[in-house]
């Protein structure tokens, strides 16, 4: 048997078009089998996201809700992003930070990082996500380590969503106390990947594809995955993301996982002409992930509307952003600087928390583990997939 060294070894055996046709060919019988299964396979996941599953959306949602309540109870975790920089060396067709956009660039100074952290803390958050454009020369590991050092007194848990790093970089983040690393493949359609990422290190599909393996080997406690919904066929992209999740959860079995569902939003220089996913289809996708893996955290951001976010709470989501600013300095330093994308749900964190309570759920402002306990955790063991 061939040794599996990374997800790339599995991915290289797959074909996009064949996978897409396999999803579209799923039948009512396949959907019912998936709903009745105690152990849902990747083939079952195909059925749950297929067009054939849409007439069964109500029982799919009921099963998703039951599994979510069983595993997470009536809780919704809240977080907000702290954008450190809009510097970026990549040219990406869907991002306001793209290198070819003529915008004023900004990197937060140490004093500005602290001001932003204090502003976020004053809103009630104890869990923050650090975000930056991908500019390793100006905003690299040393910058992130200093930012983490500066804000660690304010937050129990710190997550990070930045450019893909070498394993040594993730090890340094682990030692600094980083709890979670998010990295999105954007699309798993390799043939078209360069159409969206035309220049810069992000155009290297394989390096990005193997990033979660490097994160897992470094021992980071939680890995976040996702695709940018609106680039390619959402069903096929989501299947490959689920396949990636399945591989990682078996290889790095002590690691926790999350999946996010970002849809393309308007931004400077961004074309909105892509593959569409309707609200009902996004609900179907979220529920399919929950049935596929009841332990993963499922996150929805302020990209989505108030109405959609209000209604999705009971159907499988466990984590929500609130009060988000997608520009560096947006909370306290420079509110009018360029956003990475437009948010849709502009309610304050307090208003979102009240909405969550009105649905019979408890808003949770931090993750389960204290930041000060982070380095006491043992390095997650791995096994061969």
C-alpha positions as CSV (number, residue, x, y, z in Angstrom):
1,X,0.0,0.0,0.0
2,X,1.3,3.4,-1.0
3,X,2.3,5.6,2.0
4,X,0.2,8.7,2.3
5,X,2.5,11.6,3.2
6,X,0.0,14.5,2.7
7,X,-3.5,15.2,1.4
8,X,-1.9,15.9,-2.0
9,X,-1.3,12.1,-2.4
10,X,-5.1,11.6,-2.1
11,X,-6.1,14.6,-4.1
12,X,-3.9,13.7,-7.1
13,X,-5.9,10.5,-7.5
14,X,-9.2,12.5,-8.0
15,X,-10.7,14.1,-11.0
16,X,-12.8,17.3,-10.7
17,X,-15.2,16.5,-13.6
18,X,-15.8,12.9,-12.5
19,X,-16.4,14.0,-9.0
20,X,-18.9,16.6,-10.1
21,X,-20.8,14.0,-12.2
22,X,-20.8,11.6,-9.3
23,X,-22.5,14.2,-7.1
24,X,-25.1,15.0,-9.7
25,X,-25.8,11.3,-10.3
26,X,-26.8,10.7,-6.7
27,X,-30.4,9.4,-6.3
28,X,-33.2,9.6,-3.7
29,X,-32.1,6.1,-2.5
30,X,-28.6,7.4,-1.9
31,X,-29.9,10.4,0.1
32,X,-32.1,8.1,2.3
33,X,-29.2,5.8,2.8
34,X,-27.0,8.7,4.0
35,X,-29.7,9.9,6.3
36,X,-30.1,6.5,7.9
37,X,-26.4,5.8,8.2
38,X,-24.8,5.7,11.6
39,X,-21.4,6.4,10.1
40,X,-21.6,8.8,7.2
41,X,-19.0,8.3,4.4
42,X,-17.7,10.8,1.9
43,X,-20.0,9.1,-0.6
44,X,-22.9,9.8,1.7
45,X,-21.7,13.4,1.9
46,X,-22.0,13.6,-1.9
47,X,-25.6,12.5,-1.6
48,X,-26.4,15.0,1.1
49,X,-25.2,17.9,-1.0
50,X,-26.6,16.6,-4.3
51,X,-29.6,18.1,-6.1
52,X,-31.4,14.9,-5.2
53,X,-31.3,15.8,-1.5
54,X,-33.2,19.1,-1.8
55,X,-36.7,17.4,-1.5
56,X,-35.4,15.9,1.8
57,X,-34.1,19.2,3.2
58,X,-36.4,19.2,6.2
59,X,-35.3,15.8,7.6
60,X,-31.7,16.7,6.8
61,X,-32.0,19.9,8.9
62,X,-33.7,18.0,11.7
63,X,-30.8,15.5,11.9
64,X,-28.3,18.4,11.7
65,X,-30.0,20.2,14.6
66,X,-30.2,17.0,16.7
67,X,-26.5,16.3,16.2
68,X,-25.5,19.9,17.0
69,X,-27.5,19.9,20.2
70,X,-26.1,16.6,21.2
71,X,-22.5,17.7,20.7
72,X,-22.5,21.5,21.4
73,X,-25.7,22.1,23.3
74,X,-27.5,25.5,23.0
75,X,-24.4,27.6,22.6
76,X,-23.0,29.9,19.9
77,X,-19.4,31.0,20.2
78,X,-18.7,34.6,19.3
79,X,-15.5,36.0,17.9
80,X,-14.3,39.0,15.8
81,X,-11.4,39.5,13.4
82,X,-8.5,41.9,14.1
83,X,-7.0,42.9,10.8
84,X,-3.3,43.6,11.2
85,X,-2.4,44.6,7.7
86,X,-3.8,45.0,4.2
87,X,-0.3,44.6,2.6
88,X,-0.4,41.8,0.0
89,X,1.9,40.5,-2.7
90,X,-0.7,38.3,-4.4
91,X,-3.0,39.3,-7.3
92,X,-6.4,37.6,-6.6
93,X,-9.5,38.4,-8.5
94,X,-11.9,38.4,-5.5
95,X,-10.0,40.3,-2.8
96,X,-9.9,44.1,-2.1
97,X,-6.3,43.7,-0.8
98,X,-5.1,42.4,-4.1
99,X,-1.6,43.8,-5.0
100,X,-2.9,45.3,-8.3
101,X,-5.6,47.4,-6.4
102,X,-4.4,51.0,-6.0
103,X,-5.1,51.4,-2.3
104,X,-3.3,52.9,0.6
105,X,-1.6,50.1,2.4
106,X,-1.4,49.9,6.2
107,X,0.5,47.8,8.8
108,X,-0.6,48.3,12.4
109,X,2.1,49.5,14.7
110,X,2.5,47.9,18.2
111,X,0.6,50.8,19.8
112,X,-2.2,50.5,17.2
113,X,-2.4,46.7,17.8
114,X,-2.9,47.4,21.5
115,X,-5.6,50.0,20.8
116,X,-7.5,47.6,18.5
117,X,-7.2,44.8,21.1
118,X,-8.6,47.1,23.8
119,X,-11.5,48.2,21.6
120,X,-12.4,44.5,20.8
121,X,-12.0,43.5,24.5
122,X,-14.4,46.4,25.5
123,X,-17.1,44.8,23.3
124,X,-17.0,41.6,25.4
125,X,-14.8,39.3,23.3
126,X,-12.4,36.9,24.9
127,X,-11.5,35.2,21.6
128,X,-10.0,37.0,18.6
129,X,-8.9,36.1,15.1
130,X,-5.8,37.8,13.7
131,X,-6.0,38.4,10.0
132,X,-3.6,40.0,7.4
133,X,-2.9,40.1,3.7
134,X,-0.2,37.8,2.5
135,X,3.0,39.8,2.5
136,X,5.7,37.6,4.1
137,X,8.5,40.2,3.6
138,X,6.7,42.9,5.6
139,X,4.3,41.0,7.7
140,X,5.9,37.6,8.5
141,X,6.3,35.3,11.4
142,X,8.2,37.7,13.6
143,X,5.5,40.3,13.2
144,X,2.8,37.8,14.1
145,X,4.7,36.7,17.2
146,X,5.0,40.3,18.4
147,X,1.3,40.9,17.8
148,X,0.4,37.8,19.7
149,X,2.7,38.9,22.6
150,X,1.0,42.3,22.7
151,X,-2.6,41.1,22.7
152,X,-2.2,37.9,24.8
153,X,-3.0,39.8,28.1
154,X,-6.4,40.7,26.6
155,X,-7.7,37.4,25.3
156,X,-8.1,33.8,26.4
157,X,-7.7,32.3,22.9
158,X,-6.1,33.7,19.8
159,X,-6.6,32.3,16.3
160,X,-4.8,33.4,13.2
161,X,-5.6,33.6,9.4
162,X,-2.6,34.7,7.5
163,X,-0.4,33.4,4.6
164,X,0.6,29.8,4.5
165,X,3.8,29.2,6.5
166,X,6.5,26.6,6.7
167,X,6.1,24.0,9.5
168,X,8.7,25.9,11.6
169,X,6.6,29.0,11.4
170,X,3.6,27.1,12.7
171,X,5.7,25.6,15.5
172,X,6.7,29.1,16.6
173,X,3.0,30.1,16.6
174,X,2.2,27.0,18.6
175,X,4.8,27.9,21.2
176,X,3.5,31.5,21.4
177,X,0.1,30.2,22.4
178,X,-1.9,30.3,19.1
179,X,-4.9,28.1,19.5
180,X,-6.2,27.8,15.9
181,X,-5.0,28.4,12.4
182,X,-7.4,29.0,9.5
183,X,-6.4,28.5,5.9
184,X,-8.8,28.2,3.0
185,X,-8.0,26.5,-0.3
186,X,-10.4,29.0,-1.9
187,X,-11.1,26.4,-4.7
188,X,-9.9,22.8,-5.2
189,X,-10.4,23.1,-8.9
190,X,-6.7,23.0,-9.8
191,X,-7.1,23.7,-13.5
192,X,-8.8,27.0,-12.8
193,X,-7.0,28.0,-9.6
194,X,-4.5,30.3,-11.5
195,X,-7.4,32.1,-13.0
196,X,-8.2,33.6,-9.6
197,X,-4.7,33.7,-8.2
198,X,-2.7,35.1,-11.1
199,X,0.5,36.3,-9.3
200,X,2.2,35.9,-6.0
201,X,3.0,32.9,-3.7
202,X,-0.7,32.1,-3.4
203,X,-0.8,31.0,-7.0
204,X,1.1,27.9,-5.9
205,X,-1.8,25.5,-5.6
206,X,0.1,22.5,-4.2
207,X,1.9,24.6,-1.5
208,X,-1.5,25.9,-0.2
209,X,-3.0,22.4,-0.5
210,X,-0.4,20.9,1.9
211,X,-0.6,23.8,4.4
212,X,-3.0,22.0,6.8
213,X,-0.6,19.1,6.9
214,X,2.1,21.5,8.1
215,X,-0.2,22.9,10.6
216,X,-1.1,19.5,11.9
217,X,2.5,18.4,12.2
218,X,3.3,21.6,14.2
219,X,0.7,20.6,16.8
220,X,-1.7,23.5,16.5
221,X,-4.8,22.7,18.5
222,X,-7.4,23.5,15.8
223,X,-7.3,23.8,12.0
224,X,-9.9,25.7,10.1
225,X,-10.8,24.8,6.5
226,X,-13.2,26.2,3.9
227,X,-13.7,27.2,0.2
228,X,-14.7,30.6,-1.2
229,X,-18.3,29.9,-2.3
230,X,-18.9,31.6,-5.6
231,X,-15.7,30.8,-7.5
232,X,-16.5,27.3,-8.8
233,X,-19.3,24.7,-8.4
234,X,-20.0,24.8,-4.7
235,X,-20.9,21.1,-4.5
236,X,-17.7,19.8,-6.0
237,X,-15.5,22.3,-4.1
238,X,-17.3,21.4,-0.8
239,X,-16.8,17.7,-1.5
240,X,-13.1,18.1,-1.8
241,X,-13.0,20.2,1.4
242,X,-14.9,17.4,3.2
243,X,-12.5,14.9,1.7
244,X,-9.6,17.0,3.0
245,X,-11.3,17.2,6.5
246,X,-11.8,13.4,6.5
247,X,-8.1,12.8,5.8
248,X,-6.9,15.3,8.4
249,X,-9.2,14.1,11.1
250,X,-7.8,10.6,10.7
251,X,-4.1,11.6,10.4
252,X,-4.1,14.3,13.1
253,X,-6.7,12.7,15.2
254,X,-6.1,14.8,18.4
255,X,-6.6,18.1,16.5
256,X,-10.0,19.9,16.5
257,X,-11.4,21.2,13.2
258,X,-13.7,23.9,12.0
259,X,-15.3,24.7,8.6
260,X,-16.3,28.2,7.4
261,X,-18.7,29.1,4.6
262,X,-17.5,32.4,3.1
263,X,-19.5,33.6,0.1
264,X,-17.9,36.2,-2.3
265,X,-18.8,39.8,-1.2
266,X,-18.4,43.1,-3.1
267,X,-15.0,44.7,-2.7
268,X,-12.6,47.1,-4.4
269,X,-11.7,45.7,-7.8
270,X,-13.8,42.5,-7.4
271,X,-15.9,40.9,-10.1
272,X,-19.1,39.2,-8.8
273,X,-19.5,37.1,-11.9
274,X,-19.0,33.6,-10.5
275,X,-20.8,30.4,-9.5
276,X,-23.8,31.2,-7.4
277,X,-25.0,29.4,-4.3
278,X,-28.5,30.1,-3.1
279,X,-29.4,30.5,0.6
280,X,-31.3,27.2,0.6
281,X,-28.2,25.5,-0.9
282,X,-26.0,27.0,1.7
283,X,-28.3,25.7,4.5
284,X,-28.2,22.3,2.8
285,X,-24.4,22.4,2.8
286,X,-24.1,23.4,6.4
287,X,-26.4,20.6,7.5
288,X,-24.6,18.1,5.4
289,X,-21.3,18.9,7.1
290,X,-22.9,18.5,10.5
291,X,-24.3,15.1,9.6
292,X,-20.9,14.1,8.1
293,X,-18.9,15.1,11.2
294,X,-20.8,16.0,14.4
295,X,-17.6,17.1,16.2
296,X,-16.5,20.0,13.8
297,X,-17.2,23.6,14.6
298,X,-19.2,25.3,11.8
299,X,-18.8,29.0,11.4
300,X,-20.8,31.7,9.7
301,X,-19.5,35.3,9.3
302,X,-20.9,38.8,9.0
303,X,-20.6,38.4,5.2
304,X,-24.2,37.0,5.5
305,X,-27.3,39.0,6.1
306,X,-29.0,39.5,9.5
307,X,-32.0,37.4,8.4
308,X,-29.9,34.5,7.2
309,X,-27.7,34.5,10.3
310,X,-30.8,34.7,12.6
311,X,-32.3,31.6,10.9
312,X,-29.2,29.5,10.6
313,X,-28.6,29.3,14.4
314,X,-30.9,26.3,14.9
315,X,-29.6,24.4,11.9
316,X,-26.0,23.5,12.7
317,X,-23.8,26.6,13.1
318,X,-21.8,26.7,16.3
319,X,-19.6,29.9,15.8
320,X,-20.4,33.4,14.5
321,X,-18.4,36.6,14.1
322,X,-20.0,39.8,15.3
323,X,-19.2,43.5,14.9
324,X,-16.6,42.7,12.4
325,X,-14.3,45.2,10.8
326,X,-12.3,43.9,7.8
327,X,-9.8,46.8,7.6
328,X,-6.6,47.3,9.6
329,X,-7.4,49.7,12.4
330,X,-11.1,49.5,11.8
331,X,-12.2,49.4,15.5
332,X,-10.2,52.3,17.0
333,X,-7.3,53.4,14.8
334,X,-8.5,54.1,11.3
335,X,-12.2,53.2,10.8
336,X,-12.3,54.6,7.2
337,X,-9.4,52.5,5.7
338,X,-10.2,50.1,2.9
339,X,-12.1,47.0,3.8
340,X,-11.1,43.6,2.4
341,X,-14.8,43.0,1.6
342,X,-18.1,44.5,2.5
343,X,-19.9,43.0,5.5
344,X,-23.7,42.5,5.5
345,X,-24.7,42.0,9.1
346,X,-23.6,45.3,10.7
347,X,-25.2,44.8,14.1
348,X,-23.1,45.4,17.2
349,X,-21.8,42.4,19.2
350,X,-24.3,43.2,21.9
351,X,-27.2,43.1,19.4
352,X,-26.0,39.8,18.0
353,X,-25.7,38.4,21.5
354,X,-29.3,39.5,22.3
355,X,-30.5,37.9,19.1
356,X,-28.8,34.6,20.0
357,X,-30.5,34.7,23.4
358,X,-33.9,35.4,21.8
359,X,-33.5,32.1,19.9
360,X,-33.0,30.2,23.2
361,X,-29.2,29.9,22.9
362,X,-26.3,31.1,25.0
363,X,-23.7,33.4,23.4
364,X,-20.2,32.3,24.5
365,X,-17.5,34.9,24.3
366,X,-14.4,32.7,24.6
367,X,-13.4,29.2,23.6
368,X,-13.4,26.4,26.2
369,X,-9.8,26.7,27.1
370,X,-7.9,29.4,28.8
371,X,-5.0,31.0,26.9
372,X,-2.7,30.6,29.9
373,X,-3.3,26.9,29.7
374,X,-2.5,26.6,26.0
375,X,1.2,25.7,26.3
376,X,0.4,23.0,28.8
377,X,-1.2,20.9,26.1
378,X,0.8,18.1,24.7
379,X,1.8,18.2,21.0
380,X,-1.0,16.3,19.1
381,X,0.2,12.8,18.0
382,X,-0.2,11.8,14.4
383,X,-0.9,8.5,12.7
384,X,-0.5,7.4,9.1
385,X,-3.7,7.8,7.1
